[in-house]
Amino acid sequence: MKRELSSIVAREVTFPGALVSINHVDVTSDLKNAHVFVSVLGLSDGTSVISKLEAHRPALQAELSRRVILKYTPHLVFHLDDSIQRGVRVIEILQEIEAPRSEHE
């Protein structure tokens, strides 16, 4: 589902100045909802990307139902995945902690 949805979003929705990728899709056990975790790199702000995806949800769900055969076509719920930014921040903090230590040695 992640691969197909990534392909559909890349073809159907444009995000000027941003690279949008789908990191993870978590489908509920009853197949009624799919939580789609999206990361955004570039100029665009994440909330505008999520809003645009929400606006295109019916078309995305329709195309997904044509490509992935499931008992139900899940209702797509988009979430901003900031794990990449958090990971970068953790690395920055670790480098800041390490820098003073290496200067004293």
C-alpha positions in Angstrom: 0.0 0.0 0.0 2.9 2.4 0.8 4.5 1.8 -2.6 1.3 2.3 -4.5 0.3 5.4 -2.5 3.7 6.9 -3.0 3.5 6.4 -6.7 -0.1 7.9 -6.9 0.9 11.0 -4.8 4.0 11.6 -6.9 1.9 11.5 -10.1 -1.3 13.2 -8.9 -0.2 16.0 -6.5 2.5 18.6 -7.0 4.3 20.3 -4.2 6.4 23.2 -5.5 9.7 23.6 -3.7 9.3 20.5 -1.6 10.2 16.8 -1.6 7.3 14.9 -0.1 7.7 11.2 0.8 5.5 8.7 2.4 7.4 7.0 5.3 4.9 4.6 6.7 1.3 3.5 6.2 -0.4 1.9 9.2 -3.7 0.2 8.3 -6.1 -0.5 11.2 -7.0 -4.1 11.8 -10.5 -3.6 10.4 -9.1 -2.1 7.2 -11.3 1.0 7.6 -8.6 3.5 8.1 -5.0 4.0 6.9 -2.7 6.4 8.8 -0.3 7.8 6.3 2.9 9.3 7.7 4.4 11.9 5.4 7.8 13.7 5.6 8.4 17.0 3.9 11.9 18.4 3.0 12.4 21.7 1.3 10.7 25.1 1.2 7.1 24.0 1.8 5.7 23.9 5.3 4.3 20.6 6.5 0.9 21.8 7.4 0.3 23.1 3.8 1.4 19.7 2.4 -1.0 17.9 4.7 -3.8 20.2 3.8 -3.2 19.6 0.1 -3.2 15.9 0.6 -6.4 16.1 2.6 -8.0 18.1 -0.3 -6.9 15.3 -2.8 -8.0 12.5 -0.5 -11.0 11.3 -2.5 -9.0 11.1 -5.7 -6.1 9.3 -3.9 -8.5 6.8 -2.3 -10.2 6.1 -5.6 -6.9 5.5 -7.4 -5.7 3.4 -4.5 -8.8 1.2 -4.7 -8.1 0.6 -8.4 -4.5 -0.5 -7.7 -4.8 -2.4 -4.4 -7.5 -5.0 -4.0 -8.8 -5.0 -0.4 -12.1 -5.8 1.2 -12.5 -2.1 2.0 -10.7 0.9 0.6 -9.3 2.5 3.8 -10.1 6.1 4.7 -6.7 7.9 4.4 -5.7 9.9 7.4 -2.5 12.0 6.8 0.0 12.8 9.6 3.2 14.9 9.4 6.1 12.6 10.3 8.8 14.7 11.8 11.1 11.8 12.7 13.7 12.9 10.1 13.9 16.4 11.6 14.1 15.0 15.1 16.9 12.6 14.1 18.8 15.5 12.6 18.3 17.5 15.8 19.6 14.6 18.0 22.7 14.3 15.8 23.3 18.0 16.2 23.0 17.8 19.9 25.3 14.9 20.1 27.9 16.8 18.0 27.6 19.8 20.3 28.2 17.6 23.3 31.1 15.9 21.6 32.8 19.1 20.4 33.7 20.7 23.8 35.0 17.3 25.0 37.3 16.9 22.0 38.7 20.4 22.4 39.8 19.7 26.0 41.7 16.5 25.0 
